Amino acid sequence: MKEAKPITLALAIGAILALSGCQKEANKETAPAAQELQEVPVVSVTRKTLYRIDELPGEIQAYQDVAVYPKVPGFIDWIGVDRGSVVKKGQLLCRLIAPELKAQQGEFLAKSKAVQNELQEARSRLAAARATLLEAKALLAADSDTYRRTKEASLVPGVVAPNEVIVLEQKVESDKEKVNAWQENVNAAENAVTSLIDALDAARKNSENYKDIADYLNVRAPFDGYVTERNMHVGSFVGPLGKSAYPPIVRVQELGLLRIVTPVPEANAGGILPGAPVEFTVSTHPGTKFVGTVARLGNALEQKTRTMPVELNYLNPGWKVLPGMFCRVLWPTRRPNPSLFVPPGAVETKSTLSTFVCRIKDNRVEWVKVERGEMMQGLTEVFGNLQEGDLVAQDCTDALKPGVSVKPLLVESEVKPTAKRPVYDSHDTIYTTPDAERIEMKKTRVNPGQEIQDSEKHDQ
């Protein structure tokens, strides 16, 4: 028993030494594996000029759209247009009758005639007063001359009786009073004539005003256009807008020039150029592109949609495009200066900390905060502390911690082909955009006649 204990102890020590040696060999084998760096696919940051075509919804409106109401209430006596009629500016659309207006006009005409008769009588009285005044002045002159000669003769004693001189003197004074009285009568008659002339002018103006109001009974077209709606017929009672909510007689729209209204997103509102040509399509004429011109800017964003309404002018001589049609505007989006682009996966957006890219510099990971811009050709526009040519992780996640040493593997960025009909969507959707140089080479202004020819060829 005493000999067995040293043997057992020796075996235990030998087993421990053997296990220790195996552990060292295992540590030697795993040490090189632990020193190997993680391989990370990286892509190069590129610089490009943003240019793409976004497909925006559009609303087609008539350049002028007027609901025609009469200026005065009345009954329709005649109407000469219907839905589909082509009208010219000033063309008679319908004629109304209004008995009240005719009665008022007749009343003013009667007043005018009565004033005219009174004026004639006043002028006759004035002429008579002036004649009497002339007679009084002639009598005064004759009596004054007789008085003067009689008074001179009375200076010789015994030639003229003194009483005769006194009588002639009193007669001259009486003639003077008559002249003054008739002068006042003439002045009064002149004032009466002047007052009646003013009254006659006022009556004539009132009568002419009612003639103008009577002309309101003739409803005419406000501009060259097309009757798209008719609500009234012969015998219908109509009135101005706002009184008893009468419907319009007809609706006239100008179709030779159209407004194409499209909501431009806030991100694209800064690159709008007035006068720039913009293409649009309508479902009624598939395969045909029409060209409008940027004419008016809203200059204010709608709070709910964060878009700015922009109007295009489109000359529509063939009336192929009509108000109310659904259209898609091929809106060109561009930036004045180049910007940086990376693949969408290179931008970490799921992290709660911030939006960043994993830049690999000196084989170490760096988190660089960026802001996302627009999409073009499958690449995401970014703004941040980056330079062209920097290497960023192709698939950026918060698992790549800053400062970790990695082994970058350069791969080429995949540029997706351009879709024929790009669609505007949110940041989570990849945009596909035609090549900018190819669009610039093909971009030409198409006149309406050429559009019609192209459409006819397409229909054939």
C-alpha positions in Angstrom: 0.0 0.0 0.0 2.8 2.4 0.8 4.4 1.6 -2.6 1.1 2.2 -4.5 0.7 5.9 -3.3 4.0 7.1 -4.9 3.0 5.4 -8.2 -0.5 7.0 -8.1 1.0 10.4 -7.4 3.5 10.0 -10.2 0.7 9.1 -12.7 -1.4 12.2 -11.6 1.6 14.5 -12.1 2.2 13.0 -15.5 -1.4 13.5 -16.5 -1.4 17.1 -15.4 1.8 17.8 -17.4 0.3 16.2 -20.5 -2.9 18.2 -20.3 -0.9 21.4 -19.8 1.1 20.7 -22.9 -2.0 20.0 -25.0 -3.5 23.3 -23.8 -0.5 25.2 -24.9 -0.5 23.6 -28.3 -4.2 24.5 -28.7 -3.5 28.1 -27.7 -0.7 28.2 -30.3 -3.1 27.0 -33.0 -6.0 29.5 -32.1 -3.7 32.6 -31.7 -3.3 33.2 -35.5 -7.1 32.9 -36.1 -7.8 35.5 -33.5 -5.4 38.0 -35.2 -7.2 37.8 -38.6 -9.2 41.1 -39.4 -12.9 41.2 -40.4 -13.3 41.6 -44.2 -15.8 44.5 -45.0 -16.9 45.3 -48.6 -16.5 49.0 -49.3 -17.4 51.3 -52.1 -16.0 54.6 -53.2 -17.9 57.9 -52.7 -18.7 59.4 -56.1 -19.5 63.0 -57.2 -22.3 63.5 -59.7 -24.8 66.2 -60.7 -28.3 65.3 -59.7 -30.6 65.1 -62.6 -33.6 62.9 -62.9 -37.2 62.9 -64.2 -39.9 62.6 -61.6 -43.4 61.7 -62.6 -45.8 64.0 -60.7 -49.6 64.1 -60.9 -51.1 67.0 -62.7 -54.4 68.7 -63.1 -55.5 70.2 -66.5 -57.6 73.3 -66.3 -58.9 75.7 -68.9 -57.0 79.0 -69.0 -60.2 80.8 -68.6 -63.3 79.2 -67.1 -66.3 81.4 -66.5 -69.8 80.5 -65.3 -72.0 83.0 -67.2 -74.7 84.8 -65.1 -76.9 87.7 -66.1 -76.3 91.1 -64.6 -80.1 91.6 -63.9 -82.8 89.1 -63.1 -85.2 88.1 -65.9 -86.7 85.4 -67.9 -84.9 83.8 -70.8 -86.6 84.7 -74.1 -84.1 83.2 -76.5 -80.9 81.1 -76.1 -78.7 80.3 -79.1 -76.0 78.0 -77.7 -75.8 74.6 -76.2 -73.2 72.3 -74.8 -70.4 71.9 -77.4 -71.0 75.3 -79.1 -68.0 77.3 -80.2 -68.4 81.0 -79.4 -66.5 84.2 -80.1 -66.0 87.1 -77.8 -69.0 89.4 -77.7 -71.3 86.8 -79.4 -74.9 86.9 -78.2 -75.6 83.8 -76.0 -79.1 84.5 -74.9 -81.7 87.3 -74.5 -83.8 88.0 -71.4 -87.0 89.8 -70.9 -87.7 91.9 -67.7 -91.1 93.7 -67.6 -90.1 95.7 -64.6 -87.1 97.2 -66.4 -89.2 98.2 -69.4 -91.8 99.8 -67.1 -89.1 101.8 -65.3 -87.5 102.8 -68.6 -90.9 104.0 -69.9 -91.5 106.0 -66.7 -88.1 107.8 -67.1 -88.9 108.4 -70.8 -92.2 110.0 -69.9 -90.6 112.2 -67.2 -88.0 113.3 -69.8 -90.7 114.2 -72.3 -92.6 116.2 -69.6 -89.5 118.1 -68.6 -88.9 118.8 -72.3 -92.4 120.3 -72.7 -91.9 122.5 -69.6 -88.6 123.7 -71.0 -90.3 124.7 -74.2 -92.9 126.7 -72.3 -90.2 128.3 -70.1 -88.3 129.3 -73.2 -91.5 130.9 -74.7 -92.1 132.9 -71.5 -88.4 134.0 -71.5 -88.8 135.2 -75.1 -92.0 137.1 -74.3 -90.3 138.7 -71.2 -87.3 139.7 -73.3 -89.7 141.3 -75.9 -91.6 143.2 -73.3 -88.3 144.4 -71.7 -87.2 145.7 -75.1 -90.5 147.6 -75.5 -90.1 149.1 -72.0 -86.6 150.2 -72.8 -87.8 151.8 -76.0 -90.5 153.6 -74.2 -88.1 154.8 -71.6 -85.7 156.1 -74.2 -88.5 158.0 -76.0 -89.9 159.5 -72.8 -86.4 160.4 -71.6 -85.7 162.2 -74.9 -89.1 164.1 -74.7 -88.4 165.0 -71.1 -84.9 166.3 -71.9 -86.1 168.5 -74.8 -89.1 169.8 -72.8 -86.9 170.7 -69.9 -84.5 172.6 -72.2 -87.5 174.4 -73.7 -88.9 175.3 -70.3 -85.8 177.4 -69.6 -87.3 180.0 -71.9 -90.2 181.7 -70.0 -93.6 181.1 -71.4 -92.8 178.4 -73.9 -93.7 175.3 -71.8 -95.8 175.1 -68.7 -94.0 174.0 -65.6 -96.6 171.3 -64.9 -95.8 169.5 -68.2 -92.2 169.2 -67.2 -93.1 167.6 -63.9 -95.5 165.1 -65.7 -92.8 164.0 -68.1 -90.3 163.6 -65.3 -92.7 161.2 -63.4 -93.4 159.3 -66.6 -89.6 158.7 -67.1 -89.3 157.4 -63.6 -92.3 155.1 -64.2 -90.6 153.8 -67.4 -87.4 153.0 -65.4 -89.4 151.0 -62.9 -91.0 149.0 -65.6 -87.7 148.3 -67.3 -86.3 147.0 -63.9 -89.3 144.9 -63.3 -89.2 143.2 -66.7 -85.4 142.7 -66.4 -86.1 140.8 -63.2 -88.8 138.8 -65.1 -86.3 138.0 -67.8 -83.7 136.9 -65.2 -86.3 134.6 -63.5 -87.3 133.1 -66.8 -83.6 132.5 -67.7 -83.1 130.7 -64.4 -86.2 128.6 -64.9 -84.9 127.6 -68.4 -81.5 126.7 -67.0 -83.1 124.6 -64.2 -85.3 122.8 -66.7 -82.3 122.2 -69.0 -80.5 120.5 -66.0 -83.6 118.5 -65.2 -83.9 117.4 -68.8 -80.2 116.3 -68.9 -80.7 114.3 -65.7 -83.8 112.7 -67.1 -82.0 111.8 -70.3 -79.1 110.3 -68.4 -81.5 108.2 -66.3 -83.1 107.1 -69.5 -79.7 106.2 -71.0 -78.8 104.4 -67.8 -81.9 102.3 -68.2 -81.0 101.7 -71.8 -77.6 100.3 -70.6 -79.5 98.2 -68.1 -81.8 97.0 -70.8 -78.6 96.0 -72.7 -77.8 93.8 -69.8 -80.7 91.6 -71.0 -78.4 90.5 -73.9 -75.9 88.0 -72.4 -72.8 87.8 -74.5 -69.7 85.6 -74.5 -66.8 87.0 -72.4 -64.1 85.5 -74.6 -63.4 83.0 -77.4 -64.2 79.6 -76.1 -66.3 76.5 -75.9 -69.6 76.0 -74.1 -69.1 73.0 -71.8 -72.3 73.3 -69.7 -75.9 74.6 -70.1 -78.3 74.7 -67.2 -81.1 77.0 -68.4 -83.7 77.0 -71.2 -86.3 79.3 -72.7 -88.7 80.5 -70.0 -86.3 79.9 -67.1 -85.9 82.6 -64.5 -82.3 83.6 -64.0 -80.5 86.1 -61.8 -77.1 87.4 -60.8 -74.7 85.2 -58.7 -75.5 85.3 -55.0 -79.2 86.0 -55.3 -81.4 83.0 -54.4 -78.5 80.7 -55.6 -79.5 80.7 -59.3 -77.4 78.3 -61.4 -75.3 79.8 -64.3 -76.9 80.0 -67.7 -73.9 78.4 -69.4 -70.2 77.8 -68.7 -67.6 78.9 -71.2 -64.1 77.6 -71.2 -61.1 78.7 -73.2 -59.5 75.5 -74.7 -56.9 77.0 -77.0 -54.7 77.6 -74.0 -54.6 75.3 -70.9 -53.2 75.4 -67.4 -51.3 72.3 -66.2 -51.2 72.5 -62.4 -48.7 70.2 -60.7 -47.6 70.0 -57.0 -43.8 70.2 -56.9 -42.3 68.7 -53.7 -40.5 71.0 -51.3 -37.1 69.4 -52.1 -37.5 70.3 -55.8 -39.0 73.7 -55.4 -35.7 75.5 -55.5 -34.7 74.4 -59.0 -37.8 75.7 -60.9 -37.0 77.8 -63.9 -39.8 80.0 -65.3 -40.0 79.4 -69.1 -38.5 76.0 -69.0 -40.2 73.3 -71.2 -41.7 70.4 -69.3 -43.3 67.3 -70.8 -46.5 65.7 -69.7 -48.7 62.8 -70.8 -52.4 62.0 -70.7 -54.1 58.6 -70.5 -56.3 59.5 -73.5 -53.4 59.6 -75.9 -50.9 56.9 -74.7 -47.4 57.2 -76.1 -47.8 60.9 -76.9 -45.8 63.5 -75.0 -47.0 67.1 -74.9 -44.7 70.0 -74.0 -45.8 72.8 -71.7 -43.9 75.8 -70.4 -43.4 76.8 -66.8 -45.5 80.0 -66.5 -46.5 80.7 -62.9 -45.2 79.7 -59.5 -47.2 79.5 -56.3 -44.3 80.9 -54.2 -45.9 79.3 -51.1 -46.0 75.7 -49.9 -49.1 73.9 -48.8 -48.8 73.0 -45.2 -50.5 69.6 -45.5 -48.6 68.2 -48.5 -45.4 70.3 -48.3 -45.7 71.0 -52.1 -45.8 74.1 -54.2 -48.3 74.4 -57.0 -46.7 75.3 -60.3 -48.6 76.1 -63.5 -47.6 75.3 -67.0 -49.0 76.9 -70.1 -49.9 74.6 -73.0 -51.0 75.8 -76.4 -53.8 73.5 -77.5 -54.9 74.4 -81.1 -56.2 70.9 -81.9 -58.1 70.6 -78.6 -56.6 67.1 -78.1 -56.0 67.8 -74.4 -59.1 68.8 -72.5 -59.7 70.2 -69.0 -60.3 67.6 -66.3 -58.1 64.9 -68.0 -55.7 63.0 -65.8 -52.1 63.8 -66.7 -48.6 62.9 -65.4 -46.0 65.6 -65.5 -42.4 64.5 -66.3 -40.8 67.0 -63.9 -37.0 67.5 -64.4 -35.2 67.6 -61.1 -31.6 69.0 -61.1 -29.1 70.6 -58.8 -26.9 73.5 -59.9 -23.8 72.0 -58.3 -22.4 68.4 -58.1 -23.0 66.4 -54.9 -21.8 63.1 -53.3 -23.5 59.8 -53.9 -23.3 56.4 -52.2 -25.3 53.2 -52.4 -28.5 53.2 -50.3 -27.2 50.4 -48.0 -24.1 52.5 -47.2 -26.3 54.9 -45.1 -27.4 53.6 -41.7 -30.9 54.9 -41.1 -32.3 52.4 -38.6 -30.0 53.5 -35.7 -31.7 55.6 -33.0 -28.5 57.7 -32.6 -28.2 59.4 -36.0 -28.0 58.8 -39.7 -24.4 58.0 -40.6 -22.1 56.1 -43.0 -19.2 53.8 -41.9 -16.1 55.3 -43.5 -13.0 53.0 -43.6 -9.9 55.1 -43.0 -6.5 53.5 -42.3 -8.3 50.2 -41.9 -10.4 51.5 -39.1 -14.1 52.2 -38.9 -15.3 55.8 -38.5 -18.9 56.9 -38.1 -19.6 60.0 -40.2 -22.9 61.8 -39.7 -24.7 62.6 -43.0 -28.0 63.9 -44.3 -29.8 62.1 -47.1 -30.8 63.9 -50.2 -32.4 62.7 -53.3 -32.0 59.4 -55.2 -30.5 59.0 -58.7 -29.7 55.8 -60.6 -29.9 53.6 -57.5 -27.6 55.9 -55.5 -28.4 58.0 -52.5 -27.3 61.7 -52.3 -25.5 62.5 -49.0 -24.3 65.6 -47.3 -21.7 65.5 -44.6 -17.9 65.4 -43.8 -17.1 63.3 -46.8 -14.8 63.7 -49.8 -15.0 62.2 -53.3 -13.1 58.9 -53.3 -13.6 58.1 -49.6 -14.2 54.4 -48.9 -17.4 53.6 -47.0 -18.9 50.2 -46.0 -21.3 48.9 -48.6 -23.6 47.7 -45.9 -23.4 50.1 -42.9 -24.8 48.9 -39.6 -24.3 50.0 -36.0 -22.5 46.6 -35.5 -19.4 48.2 -37.1 -18.2 50.1 -34.0 -16.0 53.1 -34.4 -12.3 52.3 -34.0 -12.6 48.6 -34.9 -9.9 47.4 -37.3 -11.2 45.8 -40.5 -10.0 44.6 -43.8 -11.7 46.7 -46.6 -12.6 44.9 -49.9 -13.3 47.4 -52.7 -16.4 46.5 -54.8 -18.0 48.5 -57.6 -21.2 50.4 -57.0 -24.1 48.9 -58.8 -25.9 51.5 -61.0 -29.4 50.3 -61.8 -30.8 50.8 -65.3 -33.1 53.7 -66.0 -36.8 52.9 -65.9 -39.0 54.1 -68.8 -41.6 55.7 -66.5 -40.0 56.8 -63.3 -42.2 57.5 -60.3 -41.7 60.0 -57.6 -41.9 58.5 -54.1 -40.5 58.9 -50.6 -36.8 58.4 -49.5 -37.4 54.7 -48.9 -37.9 54.1 -52.6 -35.0 53.9 -55.0 -35.3 56.4 -57.9 -34.4 55.4 -61.4 -33.5 58.3 -63.7 -32.5 58.6 -67.4 -29.0 59.6 -68.3 -28.8 63.4 -68.1 -26.6 63.8 -71.2 -28.9 61.6 -73.3 -31.9 63.7 -72.2 -30.1 67.0 -73.0 -29.3 65.7 -76.5 -32.9 64.6 -77.2 -34.6 67.5 -75.5 -36.4 69.7 -78.1 -39.4 71.9 -78.0 -42.3 70.1 -79.8 -44.9 72.3 -81.4 -48.6 71.3 -81.2 -48.7 70.4 -84.9 -45.8 68.0 -84.5 -47.5 66.5 -81.5 -50.6 65.8 -83.5 -48.6 64.2 -86.3 -46.7 62.0 -83.8 -50.0 61.0 -82.3 -51.5 60.1 -85.6 -48.5 58.0 -86.5 -48.7 56.3 -83.1 -52.5 55.6 -83.7 -51.7 54.0 -87.1 
